[in-house]
Amino acid sequence: MKTETGPRATSGAAIARRVVLYLSLVVLAVPFVVPTVWMIASSFKPLSEIFASPPLIFTSSPTFDAYVEAFEFQPFAHQYLNSVYIAVLVTGITMLVSSLAGYAFARIRFRGRNLLFLVVLIGLLVPGEVTIVPLFQMFKQFGMINTHWPLILVTALAAPCVLATFIMRQFFIALPGELEEAARLDGLGRLGIWWRICLPLAKPALSAVAILTFLASWNLYLEPTVYITSPELFTLPQALTRYADAYGGEMWNTQLAAATMTVVPVLAVFLIAQRQFVDGLAHSGLKG
């Protein structure tokens, strides 16, 4: 009996490996996909059906009452706008600061550069809970408590910015030195090279920085809880905890509707920009 060898056997083995890979990915995706699907489906259920036994993912009588109640119970539209503008502003500041700092650490040679970069990276090892009390005292002295300034400044210049600086530095290190030499021959200075040469080439890394920073600001919970007391200044993570009835019971369908409106737009943006996100992280690890 002859054993089949050659391209056909190789093709069969490749197909089998691909099938196993896809099945493994599907199994691994279940713990992440099912809760999201249940959350979205339950936001359209009446309250009595959310914990029905046996449980049903989809309801036979969908309703939008929970979505209407989410806006009537508290100023959810205003809180949504707060999260959007804070996240956009923090993302813009972080992209600017991290691209400048990353370029300086990658392309400008100065004494103590590596040591200073190491000190910057240590910021990733310091938990936010450690610095929250001294920061609160500082912002209180400046009269910034119950404003959005602490949320903007702490997020834009703290751990997310350190991680963004690391990503941008790794990307800029990988750029050929001939690009800078050619730019200098054309009369460009450091800022001109950064703005006109490096930044256009750094779009993948900037996309990764933008997504990571936006998510970090969007999901921020501890800082708003400490610095913000007025409901009209709440951000979404803080607002989601306030859906309770007169007896302190959870308004599950309303809370799930609000959570759906919070999660789905960000999830959609990530799915659309995931290629740029992966490319940015891949290019950021080319050189040390």
VOMIZA-781430 format. One record per residue (C-alpha): residue number from 0; residue in three letters; x, y, z. Coordinates in steps of 0.001 Angstrom, whole numbers, plus 500000, padded with zeros to 6 digits. Last residue first. Layout:
N
<r><num>NUM</num><residu>Ala</residu><east>X</east><north>Y</north><up>Z</up></r>
...
This chain:
288
<r><num>287</num><residu>Gly</residu><east>515473</east><north>547746</north><up>521147</up></r>
<r><num>286</num><residu>Lys</residu><east>514456</east><north>547310</north><up>517526</up></r>
<r><num>285</num><residu>Leu</residu><east>511437</east><north>545918</north><up>515697</up></r>
<r><num>284</num><residu>Gly</residu><east>509001</east><north>546014</north><up>518603</up></r>
<r><num>283</num><residu>Ser</residu><east>507025</east><north>549145</north><up>517720</up></r>
<r><num>282</num><residu>His</residu><east>506320</east><north>547863</north><up>514205</up></r>
<r><num>281</num><residu>Ala</residu><east>504179</east><north>545040</north><up>515576</up></r>
<r><num>280</num><residu>Leu</residu><east>502328</east><north>547302</north><up>518028</up></r>
<r><num>279</num><residu>Gly</residu><east>501430</east><north>549756</north><up>515267</up></r>
<r><num>278</num><residu>Asp</residu><east>500475</east><north>547031</north><up>512815</up></r>
<r><num>277</num><residu>Val</residu><east>498127</east><north>545458</north><up>515373</up></r>
<r><num>276</num><residu>Phe</residu><east>496375</east><north>548778</north><up>516058</up></r>
<r><num>275</num><residu>Gln</residu><east>496230</east><north>549718</north><up>512368</up></r>
<r><num>274</num><residu>Arg</residu><east>494521</east><north>546388</north><up>511632</up></r>
<r><num>273</num><residu>Gln</residu><east>492207</east><north>546778</north><up>514652</up></r>
<r><num>272</num><residu>Ala</residu><east>490850</east><north>550115</north><up>513461</up></r>
<r><num>271</num><residu>Ile</residu><east>487340</east><north>549036</north><up>512414</up></r>
<r><num>270</num><residu>Leu</residu><east>487015</east><north>546461</north><up>515204</up></r>
<r><num>269</num><residu>Phe</residu><east>488293</east><north>548985</north><up>517755</up></r>
<r><num>268</num><residu>Val</residu><east>485838</east><north>551655</north><up>516613</up></r>
<r><num>267</num><residu>Ala</residu><east>482950</east><north>549185</north><up>516829</up></r>
<r><num>266</num><residu>Leu</residu><east>483951</east><north>548095</north><up>520333</up></r>
<r><num>265</num><residu>Val</residu><east>484087</east><north>551733</north><up>521435</up></r>
<r><num>264</num><residu>Pro</residu><east>480593</east><north>552355</north><up>520041</up></r>
<r><num>263</num><residu>Val</residu><east>479242</east><north>549104</north><up>521614</up></r>
<r><num>262</num><residu>Val</residu><east>480546</east><north>549575</north><up>525149</up></r>
<r><num>261</num><residu>Thr</residu><east>478838</east><north>552675</north><up>526554</up></r>
<r><num>260</num><residu>Met</residu><east>475489</east><north>552305</north><up>524792</up></r>
<r><num>259</num><residu>Thr</residu><east>475451</east><north>548684</north><up>525924</up></r>
<r><num>258</num><residu>Ala</residu><east>476312</east><north>549692</north><up>529492</up></r>
<r><num>257</num><residu>Ala</residu><east>473384</east><north>552136</north><up>529528</up></r>
<r><num>256</num><residu>Ala</residu><east>471037</east><north>549406</north><up>528317</up></r>
<r><num>255</num><residu>Leu</residu><east>472472</east><north>546974</north><up>530851</up></r>
<r><num>254</num><residu>Gln</residu><east>471918</east><north>549491</north><up>533656</up></r>
<r><num>253</num><residu>Thr</residu><east>468341</east><north>550046</north><up>532554</up></r>
<r><num>252</num><residu>Asn</residu><east>467682</east><north>546297</north><up>532396</up></r>
<r><num>251</num><residu>Trp</residu><east>469308</east><north>545706</north><up>535780</up></r>
<r><num>250</num><residu>Met</residu><east>467768</east><north>548501</north><up>537817</up></r>
<r><num>249</num><residu>Glu</residu><east>469617</east><north>547400</north><up>540949</up></r>
<r><num>248</num><residu>Gly</residu><east>467778</east><north>547678</north><up>544235</up></r>
<r><num>247</num><residu>Gly</residu><east>468431</east><north>550600</north><up>546582</up></r>
<r><num>246</num><residu>Tyr</residu><east>464797</east><north>550893</north><up>547682</up></r>
<r><num>245</num><residu>Ala</residu><east>464079</east><north>553966</north><up>545548</up></r>
<r><num>244</num><residu>Asp</residu><east>465545</east><north>552266</north><up>542485</up></r>
<r><num>243</num><residu>Ala</residu><east>469224</east><north>552008</north><up>541562</up></r>
<r><num>242</num><residu>Tyr</residu><east>471105</east><north>553100</north><up>538429</up></r>
<r><num>241</num><residu>Arg</residu><east>474020</east><north>555053</north><up>539918</up></r>
<r><num>240</num><residu>Thr</residu><east>476861</east><north>552617</north><up>539154</up></r>
<r><num>239</num><residu>Leu</residu><east>476702</east><north>553241</north><up>535399</up></r>
<r><num>238</num><residu>Ala</residu><east>477275</east><north>556978</north><up>535928</up></r>
<r><num>237</num><residu>Gln</residu><east>480778</east><north>556461</north><up>537324</up></r>
<r><num>236</num><residu>Pro</residu><east>481858</east><north>554369</north><up>534366</up></r>
<r><num>235</num><residu>Leu</residu><east>480178</east><north>556918</north><up>532031</up></r>
<r><num>234</num><residu>Thr</residu><east>481747</east><north>560153</north><up>533274</up></r>
<r><num>233</num><residu>Phe</residu><east>480120</east><north>562275</north><up>535933</up></r>
<r><num>232</num><residu>Leu</residu><east>480092</east><north>566083</north><up>535690</up></r>
<r><num>231</num><residu>Glu</residu><east>476279</east><north>566420</north><up>535675</up></r>
<r><num>230</num><residu>Pro</residu><east>476162</east><north>564074</north><up>538683</up></r>
<r><num>229</num><residu>Ser</residu><east>478305</east><north>566444</north><up>540827</up></r>
<r><num>228</num><residu>Thr</residu><east>480861</east><north>564734</north><up>543084</up></r>
<r><num>227</num><residu>Ile</residu><east>483967</east><north>564350</north><up>540884</up></r>
<r><num>226</num><residu>Tyr</residu><east>487592</east><north>564005</north><up>542070</up></r>
<r><num>225</num><residu>Val</residu><east>487653</east><north>560658</north><up>543879</up></r>
<r><num>224</num><residu>Thr</residu><east>485027</east><north>558745</north><up>541882</up></r>
<r><num>223</num><residu>Pro</residu><east>486299</east><north>560286</north><up>538642</up></r>
<r><num>222</num><residu>Glu</residu><east>489831</east><north>559066</north><up>539500</up></r>
<r><num>221</num><residu>Leu</residu><east>488839</east><north>555494</north><up>540375</up></r>
<r><num>220</num><residu>Tyr</residu><east>486696</east><north>554865</north><up>537279</up></r>
<r><num>219</num><residu>Leu</residu><east>488587</east><north>555424</north><up>534031</up></r>
<r><num>218</num><residu>Asn</residu><east>487176</east><north>553212</north><up>531264</up></r>
<r><num>217</num><residu>Trp</residu><east>486998</east><north>555926</north><up>528579</up></r>
<r><num>216</num><residu>Ser</residu><east>490388</east><north>557369</north><up>529554</up></r>
<r><num>215</num><residu>Ala</residu><east>492210</east><north>554045</north><up>529249</up></r>
<r><num>214</num><residu>Leu</residu><east>490214</east><north>553152</north><up>526117</up></r>
<r><num>213</num><residu>Phe</residu><east>491156</east><north>556422</north><up>524420</up></r>
<r><num>212</num><residu>Thr</residu><east>494798</east><north>555967</north><up>525404</up></r>
<r><num>211</num><residu>Leu</residu><east>495051</east><north>552438</north><up>524014</up></r>
<r><num>210</num><residu>Ile</residu><east>493234</east><north>553342</north><up>520787</up></r>
<r><num>209</num><residu>Ala</residu><east>495218</east><north>556541</north><up>520163</up></r>
<r><num>208</num><residu>Val</residu><east>498572</east><north>554926</north><up>520954</up></r>
<r><num>207</num><residu>Ala</residu><east>497879</east><north>552061</north><up>518539</up></r>
<r><num>206</num><residu>Ser</residu><east>496826</east><north>554516</north><up>515833</up></r>
<r><num>205</num><residu>Leu</residu><east>499921</east><north>556640</north><up>516502</up></r>
<r><num>204</num><residu>Ala</residu><east>502092</east><north>553560</north><up>516029</up></r>
<r><num>203</num><residu>Pro</residu><east>500441</east><north>552769</north><up>512685</up></r>
<r><num>202</num><residu>Lys</residu><east>500588</east><north>556451</north><up>511593</up></r>
<r><num>201</num><residu>Ala</residu><east>504299</east><north>556800</north><up>512389</up></r>
<r><num>200</num><residu>Leu</residu><east>505457</east><north>557492</north><up>508820</up></r>
<r><num>199</num><residu>Pro</residu><east>503502</east><north>560757</north><up>508679</up></r>
<r><num>198</num><residu>Leu</residu><east>504901</east><north>561656</north><up>512133</up></r>
<r><num>197</num><residu>Cys</residu><east>508546</east><north>561039</north><up>511256</up></r>
<r><num>196</num><residu>Ile</residu><east>509015</east><north>563151</north><up>508129</up></r>
<r><num>195</num><residu>Arg</residu><east>507052</east><north>566415</north><up>508260</up></r>
<r><num>194</num><residu>Trp</residu><east>506469</east><north>566935</north><up>511975</up></r>
<r><num>193</num><residu>Trp</residu><east>509497</east><north>565249</north><up>513545</up></r>
<r><num>192</num><residu>Ile</residu><east>511859</east><north>566381</north><up>510796</up></r>
<r><num>191</num><residu>Gly</residu><east>510518</east><north>569937</north><up>511050</up></r>
<r><num>190</num><residu>Leu</residu><east>510828</east><north>569902</north><up>514826</up></r>
<r><num>189</num><residu>Arg</residu><east>514454</east><north>568782</north><up>514604</up></r>
<r><num>188</num><residu>Gly</residu><east>515400</east><north>571220</north><up>511881</up></r>
<r><num>187</num><residu>Leu</residu><east>514718</east><north>570937</north><up>508153</up></r>
<r><num>186</num><residu>Gly</residu><east>517100</east><north>572482</north><up>505625</up></r>
<r><num>185</num><residu>Asp</residu><east>516688</east><north>570056</north><up>502731</up></r>
<r><num>184</num><residu>Leu</residu><east>520060</east><north>568516</north><up>503595</up></r>
<r><num>183</num><residu>Arg</residu><east>518695</east><north>567997</north><up>507096</up></r>
<r><num>182</num><residu>Ala</residu><east>515762</east><north>566034</north><up>505664</up></r>
<r><num>181</num><residu>Ala</residu><east>518099</east><north>563769</north><up>503680</up></r>
<r><num>180</num><residu>Glu</residu><east>520112</east><north>563020</north><up>506805</up></r>
<r><num>179</num><residu>Glu</residu><east>516927</east><north>562391</north><up>508786</up></r>
<r><num>178</num><residu>Leu</residu><east>515649</east><north>559870</north><up>506253</up></r>
<r><num>177</num><residu>Glu</residu><east>519069</east><north>558214</north><up>506002</up></r>
<r><num>176</num><residu>Gly</residu><east>518803</east><north>557260</north><up>509691</up></r>
<r><num>175</num><residu>Pro</residu><east>516296</east><north>554548</north><up>508790</up></r>
<r><num>174</num><residu>Leu</residu><east>513231</east><north>554386</north><up>511088</up></r>
<r><num>173</num><residu>Ala</residu><east>513270</east><north>551514</north><up>513605</up></r>
<r><num>172</num><residu>Ile</residu><east>514200</east><north>553780</north><up>516521</up></r>
<r><num>171</num><residu>Phe</residu><east>511129</east><north>555885</north><up>515749</up></r>
<r><num>170</num><residu>Phe</residu><east>508820</east><north>552917</north><up>516304</up></r>
<r><num>169</num><residu>Gln</residu><east>510391</east><north>551873</north><up>519590</up></r>
<r><num>168</num><residu>Arg</residu><east>510257</east><north>555452</north><up>520840</up></r>
<r><num>167</num><residu>Met</residu><east>506579</east><north>555787</north><up>519855</up></r>
<r><num>166</num><residu>Ile</residu><east>505587</east><north>552633</north><up>521736</up></r>
<r><num>165</num><residu>Phe</residu><east>507572</east><north>553626</north><up>524847</up></r>
<r><num>164</num><residu>Thr</residu><east>506084</east><north>557118</north><up>524805</up></r>
<r><num>163</num><residu>Ala</residu><east>502590</east><north>555626</north><up>524561</up></r>
<r><num>162</num><residu>Leu</residu><east>503279</east><north>553435</north><up>527588</up></r>
<r><num>161</num><residu>Val</residu><east>504432</east><north>556480</north><up>529541</up></r>
<r><num>160</num><residu>Cys</residu><east>501426</east><north>558491</north><up>528334</up></r>
<r><num>159</num><residu>Pro</residu><east>499027</east><north>555778</north><up>529507</up></r>
<r><num>158</num><residu>Ala</residu><east>500858</east><north>555687</north><up>532890</up></r>
<r><num>157</num><residu>Ala</residu><east>500495</east><north>559405</north><up>533710</up></r>
<r><num>156</num><residu>Leu</residu><east>500529</east><north>562632</north><up>531679</up></r>
<r><num>155</num><residu>Ala</residu><east>497249</east><north>562447</north><up>529740</up></r>
<r><num>154</num><residu>Thr</residu><east>495404</east><north>560495</north><up>532431</up></r>
<r><num>153</num><residu>Val</residu><east>496377</east><north>562745</north><up>535338</up></r>
<r><num>152</num><residu>Leu</residu><east>495886</east><north>565966</north><up>533354</up></r>
<r><num>151</num><residu>Ile</residu><east>492487</east><north>565199</north><up>531835</up></r>
<r><num>150</num><residu>Leu</residu><east>490834</east><north>563543</north><up>534820</up></r>
<r><num>149</num><residu>Pro</residu><east>492268</east><north>566181</north><up>537165</up></r>
<r><num>148</num><residu>Trp</residu><east>490936</east><north>568981</north><up>534915</up></r>
<r><num>147</num><residu>His</residu><east>487375</east><north>567631</north><up>534744</up></r>
<r><num>146</num><residu>Thr</residu><east>486165</east><north>569674</north><up>537700</up></r>
<r><num>145</num><residu>Asn</residu><east>484840</east><north>568654</north><up>541114</up></r>
<r><num>144</num><residu>Ile</residu><east>488246</east><north>569371</north><up>542686</up></r>
<r><num>143</num><residu>Met</residu><east>490328</east><north>571802</north><up>540630</up></r>
<r><num>142</num><residu>Gly</residu><east>490761</east><north>574554</north><up>543238</up></r>
<r><num>141</num><residu>Phe</residu><east>494556</east><north>574616</north><up>542913</up></r>
<r><num>140</num><residu>Gln</residu><east>495030</east><north>573504</north><up>546526</up></r>
<r><num>139</num><residu>Lys</residu><east>492485</east><north>570718</north><up>545967</up></r>
<r><num>138</num><residu>Phe</residu><east>494394</east><north>569567</north><up>542892</up></r>
<r><num>137</num><residu>Met</residu><east>497524</east><north>569117</north><up>545010</up></r>
<r><num>136</num><residu>Gln</residu><east>495711</east><north>567358</north><up>547861</up></r>
<r><num>135</num><residu>Phe</residu><east>494023</east><north>564992</north><up>545405</up></r>
<r><num>134</num><residu>Leu</residu><east>497366</east><north>564293</north><up>543736</up></r>
<r><num>133</num><residu>Pro</residu><east>498891</east><north>563465</north><up>547106</up></r>
<r><num>132</num><residu>Val</residu><east>496016</east><north>561011</north><up>547782</up></r>
<r><num>131</num><residu>Ile</residu><east>495841</east><north>559383</north><up>544307</up></r>
<r><num>130</num><residu>Thr</residu><east>499566</east><north>558657</north><up>544062</up></r>
<r><num>129</num><residu>Val</residu><east>499640</east><north>555122</north><up>545443</up></r>
<r><num>128</num><residu>Glu</residu><east>496233</east><north>554157</north><up>543994</up></r>
<r><num>127</num><residu>Gly</residu><east>497547</east><north>554901</north><up>540498</up></r>
<r><num>126</num><residu>Pro</residu><east>499964</east><north>552012</north><up>540797</up></r>
<r><num>125</num><residu>Val</residu><east>503671</east><north>552824</north><up>540182</up></r>
<r><num>124</num><residu>Leu</residu><east>505319</east><north>550281</north><up>537878</up></r>
<r><num>123</num><residu>Leu</residu><east>504459</east><north>552123</north><up>534656</up></r>
<r><num>122</num><residu>Gly</residu><east>506156</east><north>555243</north><up>536009</up></r>
<r><num>121</num><residu>Ile</residu><east>509375</east><north>553232</north><up>536145</up></r>
<r><num>120</num><residu>Leu</residu><east>509404</east><north>553637</north><up>532365</up></r>
<r><num>119</num><residu>Val</residu><east>510214</east><north>557331</north><up>532734</up></r>
<r><num>118</num><residu>Val</residu><east>513177</east><north>556570</north><up>534992</up></r>
<r><num>117</num><residu>Leu</residu><east>514434</east><north>554074</north><up>532410</up></r>
<r><num>116</num><residu>Phe</residu><east>514151</east><north>556744</north><up>529720</up></r>
<r><num>115</num><residu>Leu</residu><east>516238</east><north>559068</north><up>531867</up></r>
<r><num>114</num><residu>Leu</residu><east>518904</east><north>556394</north><up>532262</up></r>
<r><num>113</num><residu>Asn</residu><east>518914</east><north>555718</north><up>528523</up></r>
<r><num>112</num><residu>Arg</residu><east>519332</east><north>559395</north><up>527660</up></r>
<r><num>111</num><residu>Gly</residu><east>521928</east><north>560145</north><up>530342</up></r>
<r><num>110</num><residu>Arg</residu><east>524040</east><north>562289</north><up>528051</up></r>
<r><num>109</num><residu>Phe</residu><east>522305</east><north>563284</north><up>524846</up></r>
<r><num>108</num><residu>Arg</residu><east>521648</east><north>561616</north><up>521488</up></r>
<r><num>107</num><residu>Ile</residu><east>518429</east><north>562711</north><up>519787</up></r>
<r><num>106</num><residu>Arg</residu><east>516717</east><north>560097</north><up>517602</up></r>
<r><num>105</num><residu>Ala</residu><east>514951</east><north>557597</north><up>519873</up></r>
<r><num>104</num><residu>Phe</residu><east>514547</east><north>559387</north><up>523202</up></r>
<r><num>103</num><residu>Ala</residu><east>513657</east><north>562685</north><up>521503</up></r>
<r><num>102</num><residu>Tyr</residu><east>511285</east><north>561041</north><up>519040</up></r>
<r><num>101</num><residu>Gly</residu><east>509500</east><north>559204</north><up>521827</up></r>
<r><num>100</num><residu>Ala</residu><east>509177</east><north>562404</north><up>523855</up></r>
<r><num>99</num><residu>Leu</residu><east>507685</east><north>564323</north><up>520925</up></r>
<r><num>98</num><residu>Ser</residu><east>505413</east><north>561449</north><up>519894</up></r>
<r><num>97</num><residu>Ser</residu><east>504399</east><north>560837</north><up>523512</up></r>
<r><num>96</num><residu>Val</residu><east>503486</east><north>564484</north><up>524162</up></r>
<r><num>95</num><residu>Leu</residu><east>501408</east><north>564944</north><up>521008</up></r>
<r><num>94</num><residu>Met</residu><east>499666</east><north>561563</north><up>521105</up></r>
<r><num>93</num><residu>Thr</residu><east>498972</east><north>561990</north><up>524830</up></r>
<r><num>92</num><residu>Ile</residu><east>497465</east><north>565451</north><up>524363</up></r>
<r><num>91</num><residu>Gly</residu><east>495197</east><north>564235</north><up>521553</up></r>
<r><num>90</num><residu>Thr</residu><east>494093</east><north>561136</north><up>523451</up></r>
<r><num>89</num><residu>Val</residu><east>493362</east><north>563142</north><up>526598</up></r>
<r><num>88</num><residu>Leu</residu><east>491230</east><north>565587</north><up>524605</up></r>
<r><num>87</num><residu>Val</residu><east>489306</east><north>562812</north><up>522845</up></r>
<r><num>86</num><residu>Ala</residu><east>488753</east><north>560891</north><up>526084</up></r>
<r><num>85</num><residu>Ile</residu><east>487618</east><north>564010</north><up>527952</up></r>
<r><num>84</num><residu>Tyr</residu><east>485291</east><north>565028</north><up>525091</up></r>
<r><num>83</num><residu>Val</residu><east>483676</east><north>561632</north><up>524844</up></r>
<r><num>82</num><residu>Ser</residu><east>483391</east><north>560927</north><up>528561</up></r>
<r><num>81</num><residu>Asn</residu><east>481712</east><north>564273</north><up>529246</up></r>
<r><num>80</num><residu>Leu</residu><east>479388</east><north>563835</north><up>526255</up></r>
<r><num>79</num><residu>Tyr</residu><east>478177</east><north>560543</north><up>527720</up></r>
<r><num>78</num><residu>Gln</residu><east>477605</east><north>562250</north><up>531058</up></r>
<r><num>77</num><residu>His</residu><east>475516</east><north>564927</north><up>529340</up></r>
<r><num>76</num><residu>Ala</residu><east>473467</east><north>562266</north><up>527533</up></r>
<r><num>75</num><residu>Phe</residu><east>473088</east><north>560302</north><up>530792</up></r>
<r><num>74</num><residu>Pro</residu><east>471621</east><north>563203</north><up>532752</up></r>
<r><num>73</num><residu>Gln</residu><east>469952</east><north>560813</north><up>535265</up></r>
<r><num>72</num><residu>Phe</residu><east>466833</east><north>558599</north><up>535401</up></r>
<r><num>71</num><residu>Glu</residu><east>465354</east><north>559915</north><up>532147</up></r>
<r><num>70</num><residu>Phe</residu><east>468271</east><north>559007</north><up>529886</up></r>
<r><num>69</num><residu>Ala</residu><east>468549</east><north>555399</north><up>531077</up></r>
<r><num>68</num><residu>Glu</residu><east>464738</east><north>555200</north><up>531217</up></r>
<r><num>67</num><residu>Val</residu><east>464482</east><north>555616</north><up>527441</up></r>
<r><num>66</num><residu>Tyr</residu><east>467040</east><north>552861</north><up>526884</up></r>
<r><num>65</num><residu>Ala</residu><east>465287</east><north>550559</north><up>529367</up></r>
<r><num>64</num><residu>Asp</residu><east>461922</east><north>551132</north><up>527655</up></r>
<r><num>63</num><residu>Phe</residu><east>463252</east><north>550022</north><up>524261</up></r>
<r><num>62</num><residu>Thr</residu><east>461310</east><north>546738</north><up>524291</up></r>
<r><num>61</num><residu>Pro</residu><east>461807</east><north>543271</north><up>522855</up></r>
<r><num>60</num><residu>Ser</residu><east>458933</east><north>540777</north><up>523234</up></r>
<r><num>59</num><residu>Ser</residu><east>460190</east><north>537295</north><up>522300</up></r>
<r><num>58</num><residu>Thr</residu><east>463366</east><north>537779</north><up>524273</up></r>
<r><num>57</num><residu>Phe</residu><east>466831</east><north>536592</north><up>523333</up></r>
<r><num>56</num><residu>Ile</residu><east>469401</east><north>534977</north><up>525620</up></r>
<r><num>55</num><residu>Leu</residu><east>466899</east><north>532863</north><up>527526</up></r>
<r><num>54</num><residu>Pro</residu><east>467574</east><north>531538</north><up>531016</up></r>
<r><num>53</num><residu>Pro</residu><east>465560</east><north>528590</north><up>532326</up></r>
<r><num>52</num><residu>Ser</residu><east>464719</east><north>530253</north><up>534627</up></r>
<r><num>51</num><residu>Ala</residu><east>464201</east><north>533980</north><up>534147</up></r>
<r><num>50</num><residu>Phe</residu><east>466863</east><north>536326</north><up>535494</up></r>
<r><num>49</num><residu>Ile</residu><east>466553</east><north>538972</north><up>532782</up></r>
<r><num>48</num><residu>Glu</residu><east>462925</east><north>538169</north><up>531993</up></r>
<r><num>47</num><residu>Ser</residu><east>461229</east><north>540115</north><up>534815</up></r>
<r><num>46</num><residu>Leu</residu><east>463131</east><north>543306</north><up>533987</up></r>
<r><num>45</num><residu>Pro</residu><east>461660</east><north>543432</north><up>530494</up></r>
<r><num>44</num><residu>Lys</residu><east>464217</east><north>542502</north><up>527857</up></r>
<r><num>43</num><residu>Phe</residu><east>465904</east><north>544817</north><up>525331</up></r>
<r><num>42</num><residu>Ser</residu><east>469013</east><north>545405</north><up>527473</up></r>
<r><num>41</num><residu>Ser</residu><east>469139</east><north>541641</north><up>527927</up></r>
<r><num>40</num><residu>Ala</residu><east>470146</east><north>541117</north><up>524286</up></r>
<r><num>39</num><residu>Ile</residu><east>473060</east><north>543566</north><up>524511</up></r>
<r><num>38</num><residu>Met</residu><east>474330</east><north>542144</north><up>527798</up></r>
<r><num>37</num><residu>Trp</residu><east>473868</east><north>538528</north><up>526693</up></r>
<r><num>36</num><residu>Val</residu><east>475805</east><north>539191</north><up>523460</up></r>
<r><num>35</num><residu>Thr</residu><east>478624</east><north>540781</north><up>525454</up></r>
<r><num>34</num><residu>Pro</residu><east>478658</east><north>537945</north><up>527992</up></r>
<r><num>33</num><residu>Val</residu><east>478750</east><north>535368</north><up>525127</up></r>
<r><num>32</num><residu>Val</residu><east>481585</east><north>537023</north><up>523154</up></r>
<r><num>31</num><residu>Phe</residu><east>484353</east><north>537049</north><up>525755</up></r>
<r><num>30</num><residu>Pro</residu><east>483982</east><north>533595</north><up>527310</up></r>
<r><num>29</num><residu>Val</residu><east>483220</east><north>532154</north><up>523799</up></r>
<r><num>28</num><residu>Ala</residu><east>486306</east><north>533611</north><up>522072</up></r>
<r><num>27</num><residu>Leu</residu><east>488643</east><north>530886</north><up>523352</up></r>
<r><num>26</num><residu>Val</residu><east>486400</east><north>528175</north><up>521889</up></r>
<r><num>25</num><residu>Val</residu><east>486205</east><north>529997</north><up>518548</up></r>
<r><num>24</num><residu>Leu</residu><east>489974</east><north>530495</north><up>518497</up></r>
<r><num>23</num><residu>Ser</residu><east>490549</east><north>526790</north><up>519137</up></r>
<r><num>22</num><residu>Leu</residu><east>488149</east><north>525858</north><up>516330</up></r>
<r><num>21</num><residu>Tyr</residu><east>489974</east><north>528242</north><up>513986</up></r>
<r><num>20</num><residu>Leu</residu><east>493374</east><north>526764</north><up>514849</up></r>
<r><num>19</num><residu>Val</residu><east>492158</east><north>523174</north><up>514510</up></r>
<r><num>18</num><residu>Val</residu><east>490673</east><north>523981</north><up>511082</up></r>
<r><num>17</num><residu>Arg</residu><east>493915</east><north>525700</north><up>510022</up></r>
<r><num>16</num><residu>Arg</residu><east>496006</east><north>522750</north><up>511131</up></r>
<r><num>15</num><residu>Ala</residu><east>493753</east><north>520368</north><up>509187</up></r>
<r><num>14</num><residu>Ile</residu><east>493942</east><north>522565</north><up>506070</up></r>
<r><num>13</num><residu>Ala</residu><east>497747</east><north>522634</north><up>506286</up></r>
<r><num>12</num><residu>Ala</residu><east>497874</east><north>518849</north><up>506681</up></r>
<r><num>11</num><residu>Gly</residu><east>495674</east><north>518402</north><up>503623</up></r>
<r><num>10</num><residu>Ser</residu><east>497819</east><north>520773</north><up>501553</up></r>
<r><num>9</num><residu>Thr</residu><east>500973</east><north>518876</north><up>502502</up></r>
<r><num>8</num><residu>Ala</residu><east>499324</east><north>515590</north><up>501512</up></r>
<r><num>7</num><residu>Arg</residu><east>498288</east><north>517081</north><up>498135</up></r>
<r><num>6</num><residu>Pro</residu><east>501696</east><north>518708</north><up>497532</up></r>
<r><num>5</num><residu>Gly</residu><east>503694</east><north>515462</north><up>497922</up></r>
<r><num>4</num><residu>Thr</residu><east>502980</east><north>512207</north><up>499655</up></r>
<r><num>3</num><residu>Glu</residu><east>500227</east><north>509600</north><up>499499</up></r>
<r><num>2</num><residu>Thr</residu><east>501208</east><north>506410</north><up>501258</up></r>
<r><num>1</num><residu>Lys</residu><east>501372</east><north>503387</north><up>498998</up></r>
<r><num>0</num><residu>Met</residu><east>500000</east><north>500000</north><up>500000</up></r>
